[in-house]
Amino acid sequence: GAEEPGMEAEAQELPLGCGGESGSPAAGRSPEGEERRDPPQASVSNGGDAESGKELVELKVIWNKNKYDVKFCLDSTGAELKQKIHSLTGLPPAMQKVMFKGLLPEEKTLREIKVTNGAKIMVVGSTINDVLAVNTPKEAAQQEVKAEENKKEPLCRQKQHRKVLDKGKPDDVMPSVKGVQERLPTVPLSGMYNKSGGKVRLTFKLEQDQLWIGTKERTEKLPMGSIKNVVSEPIEGHEDYHMMAFQLGPTEASYYWVYWVPTQYVDAIKDTVLGKWQYF
């Protein structure tokens, strides 16, 4: 009637699935009757990432008329999704515009922006090879010709500017000092023309980081950071004054032109607007 040694330990291990049928007398023991322990089993997640146990979500990635069915970790960020899209399409992350209910934020996870199973992810962008293919030699040659023509003809001779410059120098324009660079005056620069031939003044609000462009009708208050570039050129026959443009957008149509800018303030204007602060 004595209890065989090791039986109590065996009864505790069987419910953990260490091997054998629960009713088999050989379960968990060696042929010689000695206790046998199986190695610990690795845990496996059902439904999700089999390696990490993380929850996956099924996505439909659409790019350039191509569709990709992707399973992706719900707790991964938008930046990590861009890397996945790169591996699928060859489109570098920096050239991707990923859309899900607006522009996909790179720093947030898919769970945070409430991505669900079957969600459509729209991708916009061109690979480097696509960009190079579009820029054909013929187009490149045409661009070179246009650039050379622009170099040959000064801005002040172009028709769009001549209609303003032909009005002559304004009577109330501020005096110029040729060959000298000065700081911006504490008063607005006034007495100049804009592209429509109306009077314009420039006020530099340094404490607000703004450029105010004022006309008789209204005053435009532009953040310095919104001005992408400043170009200028001396006016032929009146080299002590410049014509100047503030680039407010990507095309030439977005340039705001000002005529008869005193030459001593040209460099100070450029440095102030572009954030160099050389004169302050």
ABEGO torsion letter per residue (X at the ends): XBBBBGAAAAAAAAAAGAEEBAABAABGBBAAGBBBBBBBBBBBBBGEBAAAGBBBBBBBBBBGGBBBBBBBBAABBAAAAAAAAAAAAGBBAAABBBBBGEBBBAABBAAAAGBBBGBBBBBBEBBAAAAAAABBAAAAAAAAAAAAAAAABBAAABAAAAAAAAAEBBAABBBBBBGBBBBBBABBBBGBBBAAGBBBBBBBBAAAGBBBBBBAABBBBBBAAABABBBBBBBBGBAABBBBBBBABABAAABBBBBGBBAAAAAAAAAAAAGAGAAX
